[in-house]
């Protein structure tokens, strides 16, 4: 069966998959062509040279990160949903996000999320400097949390770890045994993130009704 003609979108999707899995250093025109079952010259025809390909990937990543649709019945719930979506997008594309940052387009990448947040803080009644502060506080919370998560994931095994430091040690937890058990248990990053964002949003916008 004859293969359908290769498209630019197919080339970019395959390139993005390579970078997402192994980082920009793994992306070569020869490897990309082999994965697509085509000639290197065909890759050049669709996307130009490697630098042009990387630029196109950055533009694609910026566009993908712009697709944030707030969900929820109140501004507070919708802000939390934006934060959770942005966290997921950043965690799913660490190598691609790093490429965006290296090309000086980080602020542009975050603009759609900021615009979604602006709409919701306006709906909650904030204006001017207070609204700007709320938007940036949520953005920084997301980015900071993602960085901490990635550092924890890449860190070497800790000895002693939290389980050894906190496990059933009432004296360490000021006599609070349930607190000690909770701190000895593995962290649930999603739950912790949602709790911290909700607390931040409620302090900035007020509790949702």
N, C-alpha and C positions, 0 to 999 in steps of 0.2 A: 504494500500500500504506500502511495506517495505521501510524504510528509507535507503538511500544510506549510506555506511560507512562514518563516520566522518573523516575529514582530518585535518592535522595540520594547513593548511592554513585557514580553516574554524574557527578553534579555535582561531587563532591569529586575524582574522578579527573581530570576535565577541568580543574578549577581547579589541581590539583597539577601537571599537565602545563604549564600556562601559567607558573606560578611557577618550575618547574624550568628552563624554557627562558629566560625573560626577567626573572625576579625579581618580587617582590611588587608593584612599581610598575606592572607590566603587567596586573595582575589588576583588571579592572573588571567590574561586574555586566553591563554592556551587551556587552562583548567576550565574556564567558563565555556569555551567552545566545545570541549570534550563532554561536559555535562549536558549541553544542549544538543549534542550530536550534529554539530555543524563545523564549518571551517572558521579559522580565526579571522579570515578576511570578511566573513559575513558579520562577525561581531563588530569589526571596525566600521563596516558599512552602516550599521544601525546606531551605534553610539559613539563613534569616533575612537580616540585613543583612551588609555586607561584613566588619565586625569579627567577627561570629559565624562567618562563613565562614572567616576567617583562623584563628580559634580552633579550628575543626573541622579545618583543615589541619594545625595544630600537633599536635593529638591523633592524627591519622592518621599523621603522620611519626614521632611517638614510638612508636606501635604497630608501624609498619613496621621501625623500627630495633631492635625487641625480638626479631625473628625471627632469632636467631643460633644455629645448631646446630653445635657443635664436631665436628671430624672428625680422625681419626688414631688410631694404635694406642697412643700414650703421652700422658701429660699434657702433655709438652713440645710434641708435634705438635699437640695439640688447642688449646693456648694460641696457637700460631702461626696456626692456622686461624681462631680467633676474631679475632685482630688483623687478619688479611688481610680477613676479611669486614667488620669494622668500618671499615677504611680504604676499602674499595670503596663501602660504603653512604654514608659521609660525602662521598666524591668525586662520587657520583652525584646528591646532593641538596644542593649548597652553599647555594642560596637558601632551601630549606625548613629546613635546619639553622640558618641564620642567623635565621630567623623563630622557631624554637624557643628559641634563645639570647636573643633580644630579649624574649621573654615570660617569661624567668626559669625555664625548664624544662630547662636543660642537664643538670643532675644527674639528673633523672628520666629523661631521654633515654638517658643512659649506664648506668643501673641494670641493665638486662637483660644488657648486655655484662659489667659488673662481676660480676654473679651467675654468669654462665657461667665467668668467670675464677676466681672463688672456688672453684667446684666443682673445677676442674682443679688449682689450687695445693694444695687439700686432698688431692687424689688423689696429688700429688707429695710429700706429707708435711709441707707447711708449715702453720703455725698462728699465730694471734695477729698480732702486729705484723709479723712477717716475711711472713706471707701478705698482709696489707694492703699492705705495701710493694711486693710483687711485682705485685699487681693494679693499683696506681696507676702503677707504672713502665711497665707494658705500655700502659695507657690513655694516659699522657702521651706515650709513644713514638709511638703511632698518631696522636694529634692533632697533635703537633709535626711529624711527617713530612708530614701532609696540608697543614698551613699552609705549610711550606717549598715543597712541590710547587706549590701554588696561587700563591705569590709568584713562583716562577720562571716559571710559565706566563704570568703577567700582566705581568712585568717587560719593559721595553723591550729591544730587541736590544743585547747587550753588545759594546762595541768597546774593547779587544780581547776576544775570547771565549776560552773554554778551549782551543779548538783552536790558536789563535795563541799563547797563553801557554805551552802544554805541548807542542805538536807537535814531536816528535823533538828536544827540548832536554834533552840529558843533564845539562847543568850545573844546570838548574832542578830536575831530579829526582835529584840527587846521583848521577849516572852510571847510573841505572836507566832504560834506554831503553824497556823494555816498560811500566814504570810511566808514563812520559811519554806513550806512545801511548794507554794506557788512560784517563788523565785528559783527553786531548785528544778522546777519543771521546764521543758523546752519552751522557747518563746513561740507564740503564734503571731507571726509578723502582720498578717492581714487584720486580725482582731485588734492587735495593739495599735496599728496604724489608724483604723477606723475610730477607735476610742479616743486617740489623741487628737484627730482632726475634728471629731464632734465636740470635744471639750474646747478646742480653739475656736471653732465656729460659733458655739454658744456664747463664748465670752466676747466675741467681736460683734455678733449680730443679735444676740439674745436668744433664749430658748425658742425653738420652733413650736408652733401650736398645732 
